[in-house]
Structure formats: C-alpha cells, structure tokens
Amino acid sequence: MAKITYSRADGTSDTVDVPAGSTVMRGAVLNGVRGVVGECGGAGQCGTCHVFVDASDADRVTPLHPLESEVLDTTAVPRRPTSRLGCQIPVGEELDSLEVKLPDHQLPPV
C-alpha cells in the first residue's frame, strides 16, 4: 500500500491509499479523485491520466516507455519533461508518499 497525493492546479489535493499492484491512474479513479479521467481504462492510449511527477521522484517510478511518450504528445495539456501517464506507473511500497501534480484539464475544451 502506498499513499499517493494528487495535487490539482487549483491548489486542492487528495491523498489516497493505493494498493501495491495497482497504478497511479487506477488509484485515482477508484477513489474518485477529480482531475484524472482514465478514459481508456488504463490501456495507455487516451492520455486522460496525464500527471506530472516531480523530477526528484523520477528514480522512484518506472522508466518512460516509447509508446507512452507518443501518447504524451497528444494530451490536452502540453507535456513537460516530467509528464507521465498515471496508468503506466505501477504502484508499490517504493512509491509511498509520492505526489503527482495534475494538469488543469484532461480533455480538450468543448
């Protein structure tokens, strides 16, 4: 189990327990965290679980996969050097106290 904090652009945040073996995206969706959509259900195809991982935590998360990198080029909010898809970050005890920042929106404005 790991406590993950999801910080939104408006300054609010949620800290939730995410079981080992789950993902950062799944933890947010199952706990009703606003700001994470996960439209494709975790298949790494939609980009609606876009998060920003602090550079100081980069060594705690799995490396960026080339296909994940391609999807990050299509997110509603432009990617940053610390962008990741939450569905591609598996949770284990090593991620306890991880904080991810959420973009101000996940879907293109209508």
N, C-alpha and C positions, 0 to 999 in steps of 0.2 A: 504494500500500500504506500502511496506517495501523496503528499499534499501538494496540489498544483494551484497556483494563483493565476487567474485570468484577469488582466487589467485592461479596462476599456479606455478609449480615447477621452471619454468624459470624466475620467478620474475615479470612477467606481470600479470595484473589483469583486470577484468571488473566489474564495479558496475552498476547494473541494477535495475529498479523498478519492483517489483514482486507484483501482486495484492493479497490481502487477499483472502484466499480460494484456492490458488494455492499451489505449492510445490517448494522447492528449486530446484529440478530437472527440473520441467516444466518451471520455470522462466529462467533457463539457456538455455534450448533447444529453447524456443520461442524467446529468444534474441540472439541466435547464439553464445553463449559462447563456445569457444574452450575448450575441456577437459572434457565435460560432454556429454555422448552419449545417455543414456536413451533408450537403445535398446528394452526393453520390454514395453516401453510406460508408465512406472510408476506402473507396477504391483508388484514391489519388488522381481523380480525373476532373474534378469540378473547380477546385481552388477556393471553395467556400469555407474552408477551415484554416485559412491563411493566418499565421501567427508570426510574431517577431520574437526570437529568442535572443536574450542578451548575449553579446559577444563573449562575456566572461563565463557563460554556461555552455558555449559551443562544444566543449570537450565532453560534456555530460550527455549530449544527445547523439543519436546515430548520425553518421555522415549523410550529406545530401546526395540523393541518387540522381543520375542524369534525367530520368523521366520526371521526377519531382521538379527538377529545375525547369524543365519545359513547361509544366503546368503553372509554375510560379510566374512565368512570363505572360500569363493570361488572366491574372487575378484582377478583381475590380479596383483594388488599390495597388499602385505600382510596388513591385518588390523592392526590398532593401537587401543589403549584404547579409542581414540576419534573418531573412524571411525563410519560413518553413511551412509545410502543410502539417497541421496537427495530426492528421490521420497517418502520417508517416513517421511519427515519433512514438515508438513503443515506450510504455511506462514500466519502470522497475524501481526498486528502492533507491537506486542512484539518482533518481530524479526528485526525491523528496525535497520540498521547498523550492522547486522550480517556479519561476514566474514567467509567463508569456504575456506579451502585450498584443492586444487585438487592434486591427485596423478599424477606422471609424465606420466602415461598412464592408460587407462581403459580397453583395450582389450589385450589379450595375444599377445606378439610379434609373427609375422609370419616368 
